[in-house]
Amino acid sequence: MQRFDHFHQTKPGLLLFGLVELGLAYGAASWAIDSGNVLLYIATIILLIGGIHNLIKLIWRLVHDQKRA
């Protein structure tokens, strides 16, 4: 589990997790629209926030790493 967490903190890990969460959010949103299930709408929002959060952390790291170099 520590290796998994360590990978999540790297730049490729943040990119991968962000894109996967956004993809899952898209799938959950499509399913929520078709079914009208409120829980799927909530899952969509949670996945969307998580994906955006990971991508923002990635951009933050990219910008601040360039300033150090």
PDB file with SEQRES, HELIX, SHEET and CRYST1 records, atoms N, CA, C and O in Angstrom:
SEQRES   1 A   69  MET GLN ARG PHE ASP HIS PHE HIS GLN THR LYS PRO GLY          
SEQRES   2 A   69  LEU LEU LEU PHE GLY LEU VAL GLU LEU GLY LEU ALA TYR          
SEQRES   3 A   69  GLY ALA ALA SER TRP ALA ILE ASP SER GLY ASN VAL LEU          
SEQRES   4 A   69  LEU TYR ILE ALA THR ILE ILE LEU LEU ILE GLY GLY ILE          
SEQRES   5 A   69  HIS ASN LEU ILE LYS LEU ILE TRP ARG LEU VAL HIS ASP          
SEQRES   6 A   69  GLN LYS ARG ALA                                              
HELIX    1 AA1 GLN A    2  HIS A    8  1                                   7    
HELIX    2 AA2 LYS A   11  SER A   35  1                                  25    
HELIX    3 AA3 VAL A   38  ARG A   68  1                                  31    
CRYST1    1.000    1.000    1.000  90.00  90.00  90.00 P 1           1          
ATOM      1  N   MET A   1       0.822  -1.182   0.000  1.00  0.00           N  
ATOM      2  CA  MET A   1       0.000   0.000   0.000  1.00  0.00           C  
ATOM      3  C   MET A   1       0.876   1.259   0.000  1.00  0.00           C  
ATOM      4  O   MET A   1       0.490   2.279  -0.571  1.00  0.00           O  
ATOM      5  N   GLN A   2       2.044   1.194   0.633  1.00  0.00           N  
ATOM      6  CA  GLN A   2       2.929   2.354   0.652  1.00  0.00           C  
ATOM      7  C   GLN A   2       3.458   2.663  -0.748  1.00  0.00           C  
ATOM      8  O   GLN A   2       3.598   3.830  -1.115  1.00  0.00           O  
ATOM      9  N   ARG A   3       3.751   1.619  -1.532  1.00  0.00           N  
ATOM     10  CA  ARG A   3       4.224   1.845  -2.899  1.00  0.00           C  
ATOM     11  C   ARG A   3       3.149   2.525  -3.728  1.00  0.00           C  
ATOM     12  O   ARG A   3       3.435   3.392  -4.554  1.00  0.00           O  
ATOM     13  N   PHE A   4       1.912   2.120  -3.495  1.00  0.00           N  
ATOM     14  CA  PHE A   4       0.771   2.710  -4.196  1.00  0.00           C  
ATOM     15  C   PHE A   4       0.641   4.188  -3.834  1.00  0.00           C  
ATOM     16  O   PHE A   4       0.441   5.028  -4.712  1.00  0.00           O  
ATOM     17  N   ASP A   5       0.754   4.503  -2.558  1.00  0.00           N  
ATOM     18  CA  ASP A   5       0.662   5.894  -2.107  1.00  0.00           C  
ATOM     19  C   ASP A   5       1.846   6.706  -2.625  1.00  0.00           C  
ATOM     20  O   ASP A   5       1.685   7.861  -3.020  1.00  0.00           O  
ATOM     21  N   HIS A   6       3.024   6.108  -2.623  1.00  0.00           N  
ATOM     22  CA  HIS A   6       4.212   6.811  -3.116  1.00  0.00           C  
ATOM     23  C   HIS A   6       4.066   7.129  -4.606  1.00  0.00           C  
ATOM     24  O   HIS A   6       4.404   8.228  -5.046  1.00  0.00           O  
ATOM     25  N   PHE A   7       3.561   6.161  -5.383  1.00  0.00           N  
ATOM     26  CA  PHE A   7       3.355   6.403  -6.811  1.00  0.00           C  
ATOM     27  C   PHE A   7       2.335   7.520  -7.023  1.00  0.00           C  
ATOM     28  O   PHE A   7       2.485   8.332  -7.936  1.00  0.00           O  
ATOM     29  N   HIS A   8       1.304   7.565  -6.188  1.00  0.00           N  
ATOM     30  CA  HIS A   8       0.271   8.585  -6.327  1.00  0.00           C  
ATOM     31  C   HIS A   8       0.832   9.986  -6.110  1.00  0.00           C  
ATOM     32  O   HIS A   8       0.275  10.955  -6.626  1.00  0.00           O  
ATOM     33  N   GLN A   9       1.918  10.112  -5.360  1.00  0.00           N  
ATOM     34  CA  GLN A   9       2.506  11.413  -5.079  1.00  0.00           C  
ATOM     35  C   GLN A   9       3.481  11.878  -6.161  1.00  0.00           C  
ATOM     36  O   GLN A   9       3.943  13.019  -6.119  1.00  0.00           O  
ATOM     37  N   THR A  10       3.801  11.020  -7.126  1.00  0.00           N  
ATOM     38  CA  THR A  10       4.712  11.398  -8.205  1.00  0.00           C  
ATOM     39  C   THR A  10       3.932  12.105  -9.314  1.00  0.00           C  
ATOM     40  O   THR A  10       2.702  12.050  -9.351  1.00  0.00           O  
ATOM     41  N   LYS A  11       4.651  12.763 -10.207  1.00  0.00           N  
ATOM     42  CA  LYS A  11       3.994  13.460 -11.329  1.00  0.00           C  
ATOM     43  C   LYS A  11       3.238  12.493 -12.239  1.00  0.00           C  
ATOM     44  O   LYS A  11       2.083  12.757 -12.573  1.00  0.00           O  
ATOM     45  N   PRO A  12       3.864  11.363 -12.658  1.00  0.00           N  
ATOM     46  CA  PRO A  12       3.088  10.423 -13.477  1.00  0.00           C  
ATOM     47  C   PRO A  12       1.886   9.848 -12.733  1.00  0.00           C  
ATOM     48  O   PRO A  12       0.840   9.596 -13.333  1.00  0.00           O  
ATOM     49  N   GLY A  13       2.037   9.642 -11.429  1.00  0.00           N  
ATOM     50  CA  GLY A  13       0.936   9.115 -10.629  1.00  0.00           C  
ATOM     51  C   GLY A  13      -0.220  10.093 -10.548  1.00  0.00           C  
ATOM     52  O   GLY A  13      -1.382   9.703 -10.662  1.00  0.00           O  
ATOM     53  N   LEU A  14       0.100  11.363 -10.351  1.00  0.00           N  
ATOM     54  CA  LEU A  14      -0.954  12.379 -10.307  1.00  0.00           C  
ATOM     55  C   LEU A  14      -1.684  12.469 -11.644  1.00  0.00           C  
ATOM     56  O   LEU A  14      -2.906  12.604 -11.688  1.00  0.00           O  
ATOM     57  N   LEU A  15      -0.916  12.392 -12.735  1.00  0.00           N  
ATOM     58  CA  LEU A  15      -1.541  12.439 -14.053  1.00  0.00           C  
ATOM     59  C   LEU A  15      -2.447  11.231 -14.274  1.00  0.00           C  
ATOM     60  O   LEU A  15      -3.583  11.366 -14.729  1.00  0.00           O  
ATOM     61  N   LEU A  16      -1.929  10.053 -13.945  1.00  0.00           N  
ATOM     62  CA  LEU A  16      -2.704   8.831 -14.145  1.00  0.00           C  
ATOM     63  C   LEU A  16      -3.982   8.839 -13.305  1.00  0.00           C  
ATOM     64  O   LEU A  16      -5.069   8.573 -13.818  1.00  0.00           O  
ATOM     65  N   PHE A  17      -3.848   9.144 -12.024  1.00  0.00           N  
ATOM     66  CA  PHE A  17      -5.014   9.153 -11.155  1.00  0.00           C  
ATOM     67  C   PHE A  17      -6.012  10.226 -11.576  1.00  0.00           C  
ATOM     68  O   PHE A  17      -7.220   9.994 -11.541  1.00  0.00           O  
ATOM     69  N   GLY A  18      -5.524  11.389 -11.971  1.00  0.00           N  
ATOM     70  CA  GLY A  18      -6.418  12.451 -12.413  1.00  0.00           C  
ATOM     71  C   GLY A  18      -7.222  12.053 -13.642  1.00  0.00           C  
ATOM     72  O   GLY A  18      -8.433  12.264 -13.703  1.00  0.00           O  
ATOM     73  N   LEU A  19      -6.538  11.477 -14.614  1.00  0.00           N  
ATOM     74  CA  LEU A  19      -7.228  11.076 -15.845  1.00  0.00           C  
ATOM     75  C   LEU A  19      -8.188   9.916 -15.613  1.00  0.00           C  
ATOM     76  O   LEU A  19      -9.279   9.886 -16.182  1.00  0.00           O  
ATOM     77  N   VAL A  20      -7.784   8.963 -14.780  1.00  0.00           N  
ATOM     78  CA  VAL A  20      -8.670   7.834 -14.480  1.00  0.00           C  
ATOM     79  C   VAL A  20      -9.920   8.331 -13.753  1.00  0.00           C  
ATOM     80  O   VAL A  20     -11.033   7.917 -14.077  1.00  0.00           O  
ATOM     81  N   GLU A  21      -9.740   9.212 -12.780  1.00  0.00           N  
ATOM     82  CA  GLU A  21     -10.900   9.729 -12.059  1.00  0.00           C  
ATOM     83  C   GLU A  21     -11.817  10.540 -12.967  1.00  0.00           C  
ATOM     84  O   GLU A  21     -13.038  10.458 -12.839  1.00  0.00           O  
ATOM     85  N   LEU A  22     -11.252  11.312 -13.871  1.00  0.00           N  
ATOM     86  CA  LEU A  22     -12.101  12.059 -14.801  1.00  0.00           C  
ATOM     87  C   LEU A  22     -12.841  11.116 -15.754  1.00  0.00           C  
ATOM     88  O   LEU A  22     -13.999  11.354 -16.098  1.00  0.00           O  
ATOM     89  N   GLY A  23     -12.169  10.056 -16.171  1.00  0.00           N  
ATOM     90  CA  GLY A  23     -12.833   9.061 -17.017  1.00  0.00           C  
ATOM     91  C   GLY A  23     -13.962   8.358 -16.284  1.00  0.00           C  
ATOM     92  O   GLY A  23     -15.038   8.147 -16.842  1.00  0.00           O  
ATOM     93  N   LEU A  24     -13.713   7.997 -15.032  1.00  0.00           N  
ATOM     94  CA  LEU A  24     -14.768   7.373 -14.231  1.00  0.00           C  
ATOM     95  C   LEU A  24     -15.912   8.347 -13.963  1.00  0.00           C  
ATOM     96  O   LEU A  24     -17.074   7.943 -13.918  1.00  0.00           O  
ATOM     97  N   ALA A  25     -15.590   9.617 -13.786  1.00  0.00           N  
ATOM     98  CA  ALA A  25     -16.629  10.635 -13.585  1.00  0.00           C  
ATOM     99  C   ALA A  25     -17.507  10.743 -14.826  1.00  0.00           C  
ATOM    100  O   ALA A  25     -18.726  10.876 -14.724  1.00  0.00           O  
ATOM    101  N   TYR A  26     -16.880  10.685 -15.995  1.00  0.00           N  
ATOM    102  CA  TYR A  26     -17.651  10.737 -17.242  1.00  0.00           C  
ATOM    103  C   TYR A  26     -18.598   9.533 -17.341  1.00  0.00           C  
ATOM    104  O   TYR A  26     -19.769   9.674 -17.692  1.00  0.00           O  
ATOM    105  N   GLY A  27     -18.068   8.357 -17.026  1.00  0.00           N  
ATOM    106  CA  GLY A  27     -18.902   7.153 -17.069  1.00  0.00           C  
ATOM    107  C   GLY A  27     -20.026   7.207 -16.054  1.00  0.00           C  
ATOM    108  O   GLY A  27     -21.158   6.833 -16.361  1.00  0.00           O  
ATOM    109  N   ALA A  28     -19.729   7.672 -14.843  1.00  0.00           N  
ATOM    110  CA  ALA A  28     -20.761   7.773 -13.811  1.00  0.00           C  
ATOM    111  C   ALA A  28     -21.810   8.810 -14.194  1.00  0.00           C  
ATOM    112  O   ALA A  28     -22.997   8.624 -13.929  1.00  0.00           O  
ATOM    113  N   ALA A  29     -21.374   9.898 -14.814  1.00  0.00           N  
ATOM    114  CA  ALA A  29     -22.332  10.930 -15.240  1.00  0.00           C  
ATOM    115  C   ALA A  29     -23.262  10.387 -16.319  1.00  0.00           C  
ATOM    116  O   ALA A  29     -24.468  10.629 -16.284  1.00  0.00           O  
ATOM    117  N   SER A  30     -22.706   9.663 -17.264  1.00  0.00           N  
ATOM    118  CA  SER A  30     -23.547   9.075 -18.315  1.00  0.00           C  
ATOM    119  C   SER A  30     -24.554   8.107 -17.722  1.00  0.00           C  
ATOM    120  O   SER A  30     -25.726   8.102 -18.100  1.00  0.00           O  
ATOM    121  N   TRP A  31     -24.089   7.293 -16.793  1.00  0.00           N  
ATOM    122  CA  TRP A  31     -24.963   6.315 -16.155  1.00  0.00           C  
ATOM    123  C   TRP A  31     -26.022   7.018 -15.302  1.00  0.00           C  
ATOM    124  O   TRP A  31     -27.178   6.596 -15.266  1.00  0.00           O  
ATOM    125  N   ALA A  32     -25.618   8.095 -14.616  1.00  0.00           N  
ATOM    126  CA  ALA A  32     -26.561   8.840 -13.780  1.00  0.00           C  
ATOM    127  C   ALA A  32     -27.655   9.485 -14.620  1.00  0.00           C  
ATOM    128  O   ALA A  32     -28.825   9.487 -14.237  1.00  0.00           O  
ATOM    129  N   ILE A  33     -27.266  10.030 -15.767  1.00  0.00           N  
ATOM    130  CA  ILE A  33     -28.260  10.656 -16.646  1.00  0.00           C  
ATOM    131  C   ILE A  33     -29.245   9.623 -17.170  1.00  0.00           C  
ATOM    132  O   ILE A  33     -30.445   9.883 -17.246  1.00  0.00           O  
ATOM    133  N   ASP A  34     -28.732   8.446 -17.532  1.00  0.00           N  
ATOM    134  CA  ASP A  34     -29.616   7.398 -18.047  1.00  0.00           C  
ATOM    135  C   ASP A  34     -30.549   6.842 -16.978  1.00  0.00           C  
ATOM    136  O   ASP A  34     -31.718   6.570 -17.251  1.00  0.00           O  
ATOM    137  N   SER A  35     -30.031   6.674 -15.758  1.00  0.00           N  
ATOM    138  CA  SER A  35     -30.826   6.021 -14.726  1.00  0.00           C  
ATOM    139  C   SER A  35     -31.566   7.002 -13.812  1.00  0.00           C  
ATOM    140  O   SER A  35     -32.592   6.654 -13.228  1.00  0.00           O  
ATOM    141  N   GLY A  36     -31.049   8.216 -13.689  1.00  0.00           N  
ATOM    142  CA  GLY A  36     -31.651   9.179 -12.784  1.00  0.00           C  
ATOM    143  C   GLY A  36     -31.319   8.908 -11.330  1.00  0.00           C  
ATOM    144  O   GLY A  36     -31.974   9.452 -10.441  1.00  0.00           O  
ATOM    145  N   ASN A  37     -30.322   8.084 -11.067  1.00  0.00           N  
ATOM    146  CA  ASN A  37     -29.938   7.709  -9.709  1.00  0.00           C  
ATOM    147  C   ASN A  37     -29.141   8.834  -9.047  1.00  0.00           C  
ATOM    148  O   ASN A  37     -28.107   9.262  -9.560  1.00  0.00           O  
ATOM    149  N   VAL A  38     -29.634   9.302  -7.908  1.00  0.00           N  
ATOM    150  CA  VAL A  38     -28.996  10.406  -7.196  1.00  0.00           C  
ATOM    151  C   VAL A  38     -27.603  10.001  -6.698  1.00  0.00           C  
ATOM    152  O   VAL A  38     -26.685  10.820  -6.714  1.00  0.00           O  
ATOM    153  N   LEU A  39     -27.438   8.761  -6.262  1.00  0.00           N  
ATOM    154  CA  LEU A  39     -26.130   8.310  -5.773  1.00  0.00           C  
ATOM    155  C   LEU A  39     -25.070   8.357  -6.871  1.00  0.00           C  
ATOM    156  O   LEU A  39     -23.899   8.618  -6.594  1.00  0.00           O  
ATOM    157  N   LEU A  40     -25.472   8.108  -8.098  1.00  0.00           N  
ATOM    158  CA  LEU A  40     -24.522   8.195  -9.204  1.00  0.00           C  
ATOM    159  C   LEU A  40     -24.134   9.650  -9.480  1.00  0.00           C  
ATOM    160  O   LEU A  40     -22.996   9.928  -9.858  1.00  0.00           O  
ATOM    161  N   TYR A  41     -25.060  10.558  -9.295  1.00  0.00           N  
ATOM    162  CA  TYR A  41     -24.724  11.978  -9.428  1.00  0.00           C  
ATOM    163  C   TYR A  41     -23.721  12.389  -8.346  1.00  0.00           C  
ATOM    164  O   TYR A  41     -22.785  13.144  -8.615  1.00  0.00           O  
ATOM    165  N   ILE A  42     -23.918  11.895  -7.137  1.00  0.00           N  
ATOM    166  CA  ILE A  42     -22.983  12.194  -6.046  1.00  0.00           C  
ATOM    167  C   ILE A  42     -21.616  11.596  -6.348  1.00  0.00           C  
ATOM    168  O   ILE A  42     -20.593  12.250  -6.143  1.00  0.00           O  
ATOM    169  N   ALA A  43     -21.592  10.350  -6.836  1.00  0.00           N  
ATOM    170  CA  ALA A  43     -20.319   9.708  -7.202  1.00  0.00           C  
ATOM    171  C   ALA A  43     -19.625  10.499  -8.303  1.00  0.00           C  
ATOM    172  O   ALA A  43     -18.402  10.644  -8.287  1.00  0.00           O  
ATOM    173  N   THR A  44     -20.394  11.012  -9.258  1.00  0.00           N  
ATOM    174  CA  THR A  44     -19.833  11.823 -10.337  1.00  0.00           C  
ATOM    175  C   THR A  44     -19.157  13.065  -9.783  1.00  0.00           C  
ATOM    176  O   THR A  44     -18.043  13.404 -10.184  1.00  0.00           O  
ATOM    177  N   ILE A  45     -19.824  13.737  -8.870  1.00  0.00           N  
ATOM    178  CA  ILE A  45     -19.260  14.958  -8.289  1.00  0.00           C  
ATOM    179  C   ILE A  45     -17.984  14.648  -7.516  1.00  0.00           C  
ATOM    180  O   ILE A  45     -16.998  15.377  -7.631  1.00  0.00           O  
ATOM    181  N   ILE A  46     -17.993  13.578  -6.732  1.00  0.00           N  
ATOM    182  CA  ILE A  46     -16.815  13.205  -5.940  1.00  0.00           C  
ATOM    183  C   ILE A  46     -15.644  12.857  -6.863  1.00  0.00           C  
ATOM    184  O   ILE A  46     -14.520  13.302  -6.631  1.00  0.00           O  
ATOM    185  N   LEU A  47     -15.901  12.066  -7.902  1.00  0.00           N  
ATOM    186  CA  LEU A  47     -14.839  11.695  -8.839  1.00  0.00           C  
ATOM    187  C   LEU A  47     -14.332  12.917  -9.603  1.00  0.00           C  
ATOM    188  O   LEU A  47     -13.132  13.036  -9.850  1.00  0.00           O  
ATOM    189  N   LEU A  48     -15.219  13.810  -9.974  1.00  0.00           N  
ATOM    190  CA  LEU A  48     -14.823  15.015 -10.690  1.00  0.00           C  
ATOM    191  C   LEU A  48     -13.923  15.896  -9.818  1.00  0.00           C  
ATOM    192  O   LEU A  48     -12.902  16.404 -10.282  1.00  0.00           O  
ATOM    193  N   ILE A  49     -14.303  16.066  -8.571  1.00  0.00           N  
ATOM    194  CA  ILE A  49     -13.485  16.866  -7.652  1.00  0.00           C  
ATOM    195  C   ILE A  49     -12.126  16.206  -7.446  1.00  0.00           C  
ATOM    196  O   ILE A  49     -11.101  16.889  -7.453  1.00  0.00           O  
ATOM    197  N   GLY A  50     -12.103  14.887  -7.264  1.00  0.00           N  
ATOM    198  CA  GLY A  50     -10.839  14.182  -7.077  1.00  0.00           C  
ATOM    199  C   GLY A  50      -9.930  14.284  -8.289  1.00  0.00           C  
ATOM    200  O   GLY A  50      -8.725  14.493  -8.149  1.00  0.00           O  
ATOM    201  N   GLY A  51     -10.495  14.139  -9.470  1.00  0.00           N  
ATOM    202  CA  GLY A  51      -9.700  14.246 -10.694  1.00  0.00           C  
ATOM    203  C   GLY A  51      -9.131  15.636 -10.890  1.00  0.00           C  
ATOM    204  O   GLY A  51      -7.959  15.790 -11.235  1.00  0.00           O  
ATOM    205  N   ILE A  52      -9.949  16.637 -10.675  1.00  0.00           N  
ATOM    206  CA  ILE A  52      -9.485  18.018 -10.810  1.00  0.00           C  
ATOM    207  C   ILE A  52      -8.417  18.327  -9.760  1.00  0.00           C  
ATOM    208  O   ILE A  52      -7.434  19.010 -10.048  1.00  0.00           O  
ATOM    209  N   HIS A  53      -8.613  17.825  -8.554  1.00  0.00           N  
ATOM    210  CA  HIS A  53      -7.639  18.039  -7.481  1.00  0.00           C  
ATOM    211  C   HIS A  53      -6.272  17.449  -7.850  1.00  0.00           C  
ATOM    212  O   HIS A  53      -5.242  18.095  -7.656  1.00  0.00           O  
ATOM    213  N   ASN A  54      -6.266  16.236  -8.376  1.00  0.00           N  
ATOM    214  CA  ASN A  54      -5.003  15.611  -8.779  1.00  0.00           C  
ATOM    215  C   ASN A  54      -4.329  16.396  -9.908  1.00  0.00           C  
ATOM    216  O   ASN A  54      -3.110  16.567  -9.895  1.00  0.00           O  
ATOM    217  N   LEU A  55      -5.091  16.863 -10.863  1.00  0.00           N  
ATOM    218  CA  LEU A  55      -4.503  17.603 -11.975  1.00  0.00           C  
ATOM    219  C   LEU A  55      -3.992  18.973 -11.529  1.00  0.00           C  
ATOM    220  O   LEU A  55      -2.982  19.452 -12.044  1.00  0.00           O  
ATOM    221  N   ILE A  56      -4.671  19.598 -10.590  1.00  0.00           N  
ATOM    222  CA  ILE A  56      -4.188  20.870 -10.051  1.00  0.00           C  
ATOM    223  C   ILE A  56      -2.882  20.662  -9.290  1.00  0.00           C  
ATOM    224  O   ILE A  56      -1.956  21.463  -9.413  1.00  0.00           O  
ATOM    225  N   LYS A  57      -2.807  19.579  -8.498  1.00  0.00           N  
ATOM    226  CA  LYS A  57      -1.563  19.274  -7.785  1.00  0.00           C  
ATOM    227  C   LYS A  57      -0.426  19.021  -8.769  1.00  0.00           C  
ATOM    228  O   LYS A  57       0.710  19.426  -8.524  1.00  0.00           O  
ATOM    229  N   LEU A  58      -0.727  18.352  -9.882  1.00  0.00           N  
ATOM    230  CA  LEU A  58       0.284  18.096 -10.911  1.00  0.00           C  
ATOM    231  C   LEU A  58       0.776  19.407 -11.515  1.00  0.00           C  
ATOM    232  O   LEU A  58       1.982  19.617 -11.641  1.00  0.00           O  
ATOM    233  N   ILE A  59      -0.136  20.276 -11.883  1.00  0.00           N  
ATOM    234  CA  ILE A  59       0.238  21.566 -12.470  1.00  0.00           C  
ATOM    235  C   ILE A  59       1.049  22.384 -11.470  1.00  0.00           C  
ATOM    236  O   ILE A  59       2.035  23.019 -11.844  1.00  0.00           O  
ATOM    237  N   TRP A  60       0.642  22.374 -10.203  1.00  0.00           N  
ATOM    238  CA  TRP A  60       1.364  23.092  -9.157  1.00  0.00           C  
ATOM    239  C   TRP A  60       2.810  22.600  -9.077  1.00  0.00           C  
ATOM    240  O   TRP A  60       3.745  23.398  -9.005  1.00  0.00           O  
ATOM    241  N   ARG A  61       2.978  21.286  -9.090  1.00  0.00           N  
ATOM    242  CA  ARG A  61       4.332  20.728  -9.021  1.00  0.00           C  
ATOM    243  C   ARG A  61       5.149  21.067 -10.257  1.00  0.00           C  
ATOM    244  O   ARG A  61       6.335  21.379 -10.153  1.00  0.00           O  
ATOM    245  N   LEU A  62       4.530  21.007 -11.411  1.00  0.00           N  
ATOM    246  CA  LEU A  62       5.258  21.329 -12.644  1.00  0.00           C  
ATOM    247  C   LEU A  62       5.724  22.782 -12.644  1.00  0.00           C  
ATOM    248  O   LEU A  62       6.850  23.077 -13.044  1.00  0.00           O  
ATOM    249  N   VAL A  63       4.868  23.673 -12.204  1.00  0.00           N  
ATOM    250  CA  VAL A  63       5.214  25.098 -12.196  1.00  0.00           C  
ATOM    251  C   VAL A  63       6.307  25.367 -11.173  1.00  0.00           C  
ATOM    252  O   VAL A  63       7.264  26.083 -11.470  1.00  0.00           O  
ATOM    253  N   HIS A  64       6.183  24.815  -9.992  1.00  0.00           N  
ATOM    254  CA  HIS A  64       7.157  25.096  -8.944  1.00  0.00           C  
ATOM    255  C   HIS A  64       8.481  24.376  -9.165  1.00  0.00           C  
ATOM    256  O   HIS A  64       9.519  24.869  -8.723  1.00  0.00           O  
ATOM    257  N   ASP A  65       8.478  23.238  -9.827  1.00  0.00           N  
ATOM    258  CA  ASP A  65       9.735  22.568 -10.142  1.00  0.00           C  
ATOM    259  C   ASP A  65      10.527  23.352 -11.189  1.00  0.00           C  
ATOM    260  O   ASP A  65      11.758  23.367 -11.155  1.00  0.00           O  
ATOM    261  N   GLN A  66       9.830  23.996 -12.111  1.00  0.00           N  
ATOM    262  CA  GLN A  66      10.524  24.792 -13.134  1.00  0.00           C  
ATOM    263  C   GLN A  66      11.141  26.036 -12.522  1.00  0.00           C  
ATOM    264  O   GLN A  66      12.183  26.496 -12.989  1.00  0.00           O  
ATOM    265  N   LYS A  67      10.525  26.589 -11.491  1.00  0.00           N  
ATOM    266  CA  LYS A  67      11.067  27.785 -10.857  1.00  0.00           C  
ATOM    267  C   LYS A  67      12.355  27.467 -10.099  1.00  0.00           C  
ATOM    268  O   LYS A  67      13.231  28.325  -9.992  1.00  0.00           O  
ATOM    269  N   ARG A  68      12.482  26.254  -9.575  1.00  0.00           N  
ATOM    270  CA  ARG A  68      13.664  25.842  -8.835  1.00  0.00           C  
ATOM    271  C   ARG A  68      14.870  25.600  -9.741  1.00  0.00           C  
ATOM    272  O   ARG A  68      16.016  25.780  -9.328  1.00  0.00           O  
ATOM    273  N   ALA A  69      14.601  25.194 -10.968  1.00  0.00           N  
ATOM    274  CA  ALA A  69      15.696  24.833 -11.879  1.00  0.00           C  
ATOM    275  C   ALA A  69      16.434  26.018 -12.425  1.00  0.00           C  
ATOM    276  O   ALA A  69      17.376  25.855 -13.201  1.00  0.00           O  
TER     277      ALA A  69                                                      
END                                                                             
